[in-house]
Amino acid sequence: MKKDLRKVVIAGNWKMNKTRVQAAELINQFKGVSDGSDVQVVVCVPYTNLETAVGAVKGTSVKIGAQNVHFEESGAFTGEISAAQLCEVGAEYVIIGHSERRQYFGETDETVNLRTKAALKSGLIPIMCVGESLDEREAGITEEILSTQIKLDFTGFTADEVKKTVIAYEPIWAIGTGKTATAEQAGEACGFIRGVIAKLYGQDVADSVTIQYGGSMNAKNAAELLAQEDVDGGLIGGASLVAADFEVIIKAAMA
């Protein structure tokens, strides 16, 4: 982490878990941990929990996010939700292009691009996800995949828009599998992504962009991963559903 150059963001991705009552109970267990620190904690909850979560973090530094957003303002898009609707209930962040959205729901780099633009237009902070599959890593084309994703996902963006976007590097083979990239692998990939941004938008933009690691970060490996120069936080799945584990990760980022 380089806290003097960019914001450190620890974001919990609850996926399809927790009722409203359970959400409030969980948030209340860790919500004050980061107050007064330079680490931004975000909790990305299911749509049904957004209003409850916003109320639970009131008066703290924790921010609430959603897990997806549509690129149109309104219309016949059954099951989708707009940026304006997210903002109305108090969401400030939104995950876009998560590997599960790409794998199960047909998300593409084109729709990631459009959703991210819509989020930024409404004032939401996007957490844009990129990452390679196990086959792609074993084929030695991780850098090609990441470079292509970054270029397509940021097509038509200004430097200021890129600066406002958080990038989450999530190797697909480490999502929900218990497998984790080594600290060195995570650092190298995040550093490569920063290098692509530098080539496209300049070093000053690249230095200011928060790049998280998002592949099975947990209480045991968080400190080692966050010690990497180009890892500026984490997008946390399963460990964010356990208050004690999430608190350990937050404190590792605060160290």
Phi, psi and chi 1 to 4 in degrees:
 res  aa     phi    psi   chi1   chi2   chi3   chi4
   1 MET       -  144.9  -61.3  179.8  -70.8      -
   2 LYS  -126.4   82.2  -79.2 -166.4  170.4 -177.8
   3 LYS   -65.6  -18.8  -65.2 -178.9 -179.5  179.4
   4 ASP   -76.8  -16.7   56.7  -36.2      -      -
   5 LEU  -106.3  -32.0  -68.0  177.9      -      -
   6 ARG  -152.7  160.5   46.4 -166.1  174.5 -100.4
   7 LYS   -75.5  138.5 -178.0 -179.3  -68.5 -174.0
   8 VAL   -92.3  126.9  173.0      -      -      -
   9 VAL  -124.6  120.3  179.7      -      -      -
  10 ILE  -105.9  112.8  -61.5  -65.5      -      -
  11 ALA  -118.6  128.1      -      -      -      -
  12 GLY   -90.8  130.4      -      -      -      -
  13 ASN  -109.4  103.0  175.1   16.5      -      -
  14 TRP   -77.7  -12.0  -74.9   10.7      -      -
  15 LYS    54.2 -141.3  -54.1 -172.0 -178.5 -175.3
  16 MET   -96.4   67.5 -165.4  176.6   70.4      -
  17 ASN  -137.8  150.1  -68.0  -70.6      -      -
  18 LYS    82.5  133.8  -58.5  -62.0  179.9 -177.9
  19 THR   -84.2  176.9   63.7      -      -      -
  20 ARG   -64.0  -42.6  -73.6 -179.1  -64.2  169.4
  21 VAL   -61.8  -45.6  170.6      -      -      -
  22 GLN   -64.3  -36.1  -68.1  169.8  -24.5      -
  23 ALA   -62.5  -46.8      -      -      -      -
  24 ALA   -63.0  -42.2      -      -      -      -
  25 GLU   -61.4  -44.3  -70.8  175.3  -11.4      -
  26 LEU   -67.6  -47.2  178.1   54.0      -      -
  27 ILE   -60.1  -40.0  -70.9  170.9      -      -
  28 ASN   -62.9  -18.9  -75.4  -26.1      -      -
  29 GLN   -80.8  -21.8  -67.0  179.4   61.4      -
  30 PHE  -132.4   -0.5   64.2   77.5      -      -
  31 LYS   -62.3  -23.5   64.8 -178.3 -178.3 -179.0
  32 GLY   -97.4   -0.1      -      -      -      -
  33 VAL   -60.7  -40.3  173.5      -      -      -
  34 SER   -94.1   -2.0   62.1      -      -      -
  35 ASP   -56.5  133.2  -73.0   -5.3      -      -
  36 GLY    83.6   -0.1      -      -      -      -
  37 SER  -101.6  175.9   77.5      -      -      -
  38 ASP   -97.1   15.0   51.9    6.1      -      -
  39 VAL  -102.8  127.7  173.4      -      -      -
  40 GLN   -91.4  119.4  179.9   61.2   67.5      -
  41 VAL   -98.7  132.0  174.6      -      -      -
  42 VAL  -128.1  141.2 -178.4      -      -      -
  43 VAL  -121.7  117.5 -175.3      -      -      -
  44 CYS  -102.3  109.4  -63.4      -      -      -
  45 VAL  -111.8  166.1  -57.4      -      -      -
  46 PRO   -59.5  154.2  -25.2   35.3      -      -
  47 TYR   -51.8  -40.7  -61.4  136.9      -      -
  48 THR   -66.1  -17.9   54.3      -      -      -
  49 ASN   -98.6   -4.5  -67.6   -9.1      -      -
  50 LEU   -58.5  -51.6  -76.5  169.8      -      -
  51 GLU   -63.8  -40.8 -164.1  164.5    7.5      -
  52 THR   -62.1  -44.5  -63.7      -      -      -
  53 ALA   -65.2  -41.2      -      -      -      -
  54 VAL   -60.1  -42.3  168.0      -      -      -
  55 GLY   -65.7  -37.0      -      -      -      -
  56 ALA   -67.9  -30.8      -      -      -      -
  57 VAL   -95.8    1.9  -58.1      -      -      -
  58 LYS   -55.5  131.7 -171.1  174.4 -178.6  179.6
  59 GLY    87.9   -0.1      -      -      -      -
  60 THR  -116.4  177.6   75.2      -      -      -
  61 SER   -89.3   -3.6   61.1      -      -      -
  62 VAL   -70.7  138.3  177.1      -      -      -
  63 LYS  -109.1  155.2  -55.3  -63.7 -175.7 -176.7
  64 ILE  -112.0  139.6  -61.6  -58.0      -      -
  65 GLY  -132.3  165.2      -      -      -      -
  66 ALA  -103.2  178.0      -      -      -      -
  67 GLN  -109.8    0.4  -61.5  171.2   16.9      -
  68 ASN  -172.2  160.4 -168.1   28.0      -      -
  69 VAL  -153.8  144.2   63.0      -      -      -
  70 HIS   -85.7  159.3 -160.6  -93.2      -      -
  71 PHE   -90.3  -10.6   43.4   82.8      -      -
  72 GLU   -97.0  156.0  -65.1  -70.0   -7.3      -
  73 GLU   -76.5  -30.0  -65.5 -179.2    0.3      -
  74 SER  -168.1  173.3   61.9      -      -      -
  75 GLY   137.1 -170.6      -      -      -      -
  76 ALA   -84.8   74.1      -      -      -      -
  77 PHE  -128.8   72.3  -56.6  103.3      -      -
  78 THR   -53.3  130.1  -58.8      -      -      -
  79 GLY    88.2   -5.5      -      -      -      -
  80 GLU   -98.1  173.3  -71.3  -73.6  -15.9      -
  81 ILE  -143.7  142.4 -166.8  163.9      -      -
  82 SER   -93.4  164.2   72.2      -      -      -
  83 ALA   -63.0  -39.4      -      -      -      -
  84 ALA   -62.8  -38.8      -      -      -      -
  85 GLN   -65.8  -37.8  -70.1  168.2  -32.6      -
  86 LEU   -66.9  -43.5  -66.5  178.9      -      -
  87 CYS   -63.8  -36.7  -69.3      -      -      -
  88 GLU   -60.4  -34.7 -177.2 -177.4   35.8      -
  89 VAL   -90.8   -0.6  -65.0      -      -      -
  90 GLY   103.2    8.2      -      -      -      -
  91 ALA   -68.5  144.0      -      -      -      -
  92 GLU  -121.8  -18.6  -63.9 -175.5   54.4      -
  93 TYR  -124.8  161.9  -77.8   74.0      -      -
  94 VAL  -153.8  133.1   59.5      -      -      -
  95 ILE   -79.7  135.1  -61.4  170.2      -      -
  96 ILE  -132.9  132.1  -62.0  175.0      -      -
  97 GLY    76.3   25.4      -      -      -      -
  98 HIS   -56.7  149.5 -170.2  -82.2      -      -
  99 SER   -57.1  -32.7   62.0      -      -      -
 100 GLU   -69.6  -34.6  -69.3  158.8    1.6      -
 101 ARG   -67.4  -39.3  -63.7  -63.6  -51.1  176.2
 102 ARG   -68.4  -41.2  -66.3  178.9 -172.1 -107.0
 103 GLN   -75.4  -44.6  179.3  179.2   -3.2      -
 104 TYR   -99.6  -21.8  -58.5  126.1      -      -
 105 PHE  -125.2   17.9  -57.5  104.0      -      -
 106 GLY    72.0   19.5      -      -      -      -
 107 GLU   -63.9  137.4 -163.1   78.1   74.1      -
 108 THR  -126.0  170.5   66.1      -      -      -
 109 ASP   -62.0  -32.2  -70.9  -47.0      -      -
 110 GLU   -65.3  -45.7  179.5 -178.0    7.7      -
 111 THR   -72.7  -31.7   58.0      -      -      -
 112 VAL   -60.5  -43.9  167.8      -      -      -
 113 ASN   -58.5  -48.3  174.6  -85.3      -      -
 114 LEU   -68.0  -41.4  -66.6  172.2      -      -
 115 ARG   -65.4  -39.3  -67.5  177.5 -163.9  -88.4
 116 THR   -66.4  -40.9  -55.2      -      -      -
 117 LYS   -61.7  -41.9  -73.5  177.8  178.2  176.3
 118 ALA   -64.2  -40.3      -      -      -      -
 119 ALA   -62.1  -48.7      -      -      -      -
 120 LEU   -62.4  -39.2  -71.8  167.7      -      -
 121 LYS   -60.2  -33.3 -177.2  179.0  178.3 -179.1
 122 SER   -91.4   -2.3  -66.9      -      -      -
 123 GLY    92.8    3.7      -      -      -      -
 124 LEU   -76.5  151.2  -68.4  166.6      -      -
 125 ILE   -97.7  114.7  -61.3  175.1      -      -
 126 PRO   -79.2  142.3   -2.8   19.3      -      -
 127 ILE  -109.1   96.2  -60.1  176.2      -      -
 128 MET   -86.9  123.6  177.0 -165.8  -72.7      -
 129 CYS   -98.2  134.8  -58.7      -      -      -
 130 VAL  -137.8  157.1  -62.1      -      -      -
 131 GLY   166.3  160.3      -      -      -      -
 132 GLU  -103.1  158.4   81.5  -75.5    4.8      -
 133 SER   -83.8  170.9   67.9      -      -      -
 134 LEU   -63.4  -41.7 -178.8   58.9      -      -
 135 ASP   -61.1  -40.1  -72.6  -16.8      -      -
 136 GLU   -68.3  -39.6  -70.5  163.7  -15.7      -
 137 ARG   -65.3  -44.9  173.2  163.3  -78.2  -85.0
 138 GLU   -67.4  -24.6  -69.8 -179.1  -18.4      -
 139 ALA   -82.5   -4.2      -      -      -      -
 140 GLY    76.2   25.2      -      -      -      -
 141 ILE  -116.9   23.9   57.6  172.8      -      -
 142 THR   -54.3  -46.9  -66.1      -      -      -
 143 GLU   -65.6  -38.0  -67.8 -173.6   -8.5      -
 144 GLU   -63.2  -42.4  -72.0   90.9  -28.7      -
 145 ILE   -63.8  -48.5  -64.0  -61.4      -      -
 146 LEU   -63.4  -42.2  -66.9  177.0      -      -
 147 SER   -61.4  -45.2  178.6      -      -      -
 148 THR   -63.3  -44.7  -62.1      -      -      -
 149 GLN   -61.1  -47.1  -72.5  179.8  -32.8      -
 150 ILE   -60.6  -45.3  -69.1  -63.9      -      -
 151 LYS   -63.6  -43.4  -69.7  174.3 -178.4  176.9
 152 LEU   -73.6  -42.0  -68.9  175.3      -      -
 153 ASP   -66.9  -27.9  -67.2  -10.4      -      -
 154 PHE  -103.0   12.8  -80.0  122.7      -      -
 155 THR   -56.8  126.9  -64.3      -      -      -
 156 GLY    81.9    7.1      -      -      -      -
 157 PHE   -86.4  146.7  -81.7   57.7      -      -
 158 THR   -85.9  166.2   65.4      -      -      -
 159 ALA   -59.9  -40.0      -      -      -      -
 160 ASP   -64.4  -36.8  -77.1  -18.5      -      -
 161 GLU   -67.5  -38.1  -71.0  172.0  -30.7      -
 162 VAL   -64.3  -41.1  174.9      -      -      -
 163 LYS   -60.7  -29.1  -74.0 -178.4  178.3 -179.8
 164 LYS   -87.4   -1.4  -65.3  175.1 -177.6  176.7
 165 THR  -104.1  131.3  -57.3      -      -      -
 166 VAL   -88.6  135.3  174.8      -      -      -
 167 ILE  -107.7  133.6  -60.0  172.3      -      -
 168 ALA  -114.0  114.6      -      -      -      -
 169 TYR   -83.9  114.1  166.2   61.7      -      -
 170 GLU  -129.1   96.8   45.5  158.9   26.7      -
 171 PRO   -58.7  121.4   20.8  -30.9      -      -
 172 ILE   -56.8  -33.7  -62.0  169.6      -      -
 173 TRP   -70.1   -7.9   47.8  -87.4      -      -
 174 ALA  -113.0   10.6      -      -      -      -
 175 ILE   -91.9  111.9  -54.2  -60.1      -      -
 176 GLY    68.5   13.2      -      -      -      -
 177 THR  -102.1  -15.2   63.6      -      -      -
 178 GLY    87.6  -14.5      -      -      -      -
 179 LYS   -80.4  145.6  -64.3 -179.3  179.7  178.9
 180 THR  -135.1  139.4  -49.3      -      -      -
 181 ALA   -62.1  146.7      -      -      -      -
 182 THR   -64.3  161.3   64.9      -      -      -
 183 ALA   -57.0  -38.2      -      -      -      -
 184 GLU   -67.0  -42.4  -68.5   72.5   20.3      -
 185 GLN   -62.3  -43.9  -72.6  173.3  -34.3      -
 186 ALA   -63.1  -44.5      -      -      -      -
 187 GLY   -63.9  -40.8      -      -      -      -
 188 GLU   -65.0  -44.0  -72.9  172.4    1.6      -
 189 ALA   -65.6  -44.2      -      -      -      -
 190 CYS   -65.2  -37.5  -69.5      -      -      -
 191 GLY   -65.5  -38.4      -      -      -      -
 192 PHE   -64.4  -44.3  175.5   78.5      -      -
 193 ILE   -58.3  -42.7  -68.7  169.2      -      -
 194 ARG   -62.4  -36.0 -160.7  176.3  -53.5  -75.9
 195 GLY   -66.2  -37.7      -      -      -      -
 196 VAL   -64.1  -43.7  174.5      -      -      -
 197 ILE   -60.4  -40.7  -62.7  -64.9      -      -
 198 ALA   -61.5  -42.2      -      -      -      -
 199 LYS   -65.7  -34.4  -69.8  178.1 -178.9  177.2
 200 LEU   -84.4  -36.9  -65.4  172.6      -      -
 201 TYR  -128.2   -4.9  -64.9   96.4      -      -
 202 GLY   104.1  154.5      -      -      -      -
 203 GLN   -65.6  -34.4 -168.3   61.5   51.8      -
 204 ASP   -64.4  -36.8   62.2  -37.0      -      -
 205 VAL   -68.7  -45.9  174.9      -      -      -
 206 ALA   -59.7  -40.3      -      -      -      -
 207 ASP   -66.6  -24.0  -74.8  -19.7      -      -
 208 SER   -93.5  -11.9   69.9      -      -      -
 209 VAL   -82.2  130.2  172.7      -      -      -
 210 THR   -78.5  124.1  -63.9      -      -      -
 211 ILE  -121.3  113.5  -57.8  177.8      -      -
 212 GLN   -89.9  161.7  -58.2  172.4  -48.4      -
 213 TYR  -104.2  136.2  172.5   71.3      -      -
 214 GLY  -134.2   49.8      -      -      -      -
 215 GLY  -134.8   90.4      -      -      -      -
 216 SER    57.9   39.8  -64.1      -      -      -
 217 MET   -69.7  135.8 -178.1 -176.8  -75.6      -
 218 ASN  -142.7 -176.1   55.6   51.9      -      -
 219 ALA   -62.2  -29.5      -      -      -      -
 220 LYS   -81.6  -34.0  -67.1 -178.7  179.3  179.2
 221 ASN  -107.9   -3.1   60.9   28.4      -      -
 222 ALA   -59.0  -46.4      -      -      -      -
 223 ALA   -60.5  -42.0      -      -      -      -
 224 GLU   -67.2  -41.7 -175.9  179.7   13.5      -
 225 LEU   -66.5  -43.3  -72.5  163.0      -      -
 226 LEU   -72.8  -14.0  -66.8  169.0      -      -
 227 ALA   -74.5  -14.7      -      -      -      -
 228 GLN   -69.2  136.4  -63.3  -64.8  -53.8      -
 229 GLU   -56.7  -38.0 -177.4  175.7  -63.8      -
 230 ASP  -100.2    7.1  -73.4  -59.4      -      -
 231 VAL   -98.3  111.2  175.9      -      -      -
 232 ASP  -107.2   34.8  -50.3  -45.8      -      -
 233 GLY   133.0 -164.4      -      -      -      -
 234 GLY  -147.9  150.5      -      -      -      -
 235 LEU  -105.2  105.7 -179.6   58.0      -      -
 236 ILE  -102.0  127.2  -40.8  -61.0      -      -
 237 GLY   -92.3 -102.7      -      -      -      -
 238 GLY   -54.1  -38.9      -      -      -      -
 239 ALA   -67.7  -19.3      -      -      -      -
 240 SER   -78.6   -9.2   70.3      -      -      -
 241 LEU   -91.3   -2.0  -63.2  170.4      -      -
 242 VAL  -119.5  110.5 -179.7      -      -      -
 243 ALA   -54.1  -44.9      -      -      -      -
 244 ALA   -63.1  -41.1      -      -      -      -
 245 ASP   -68.8  -43.1  -69.8  -11.4      -      -
 246 PHE   -63.7  -37.4 -163.3   46.1      -      -
 247 GLU   -64.7  -39.5 -175.6  172.2  -31.3      -
 248 VAL   -60.7  -43.4  169.3      -      -      -
 249 ILE   -64.9  -43.1  -63.7  170.2      -      -
 250 ILE   -60.7  -44.1  -66.7  169.2      -      -
 251 LYS   -67.4  -31.8  -71.1 -178.5  175.7  178.5
 252 ALA   -64.7  -37.6      -      -      -      -
 253 ALA   -72.0  -27.0      -      -      -      -
 254 MET   -80.3  -18.5  -69.2  166.8   56.8      -
 255 ALA   -65.1      -      -      -      -      -
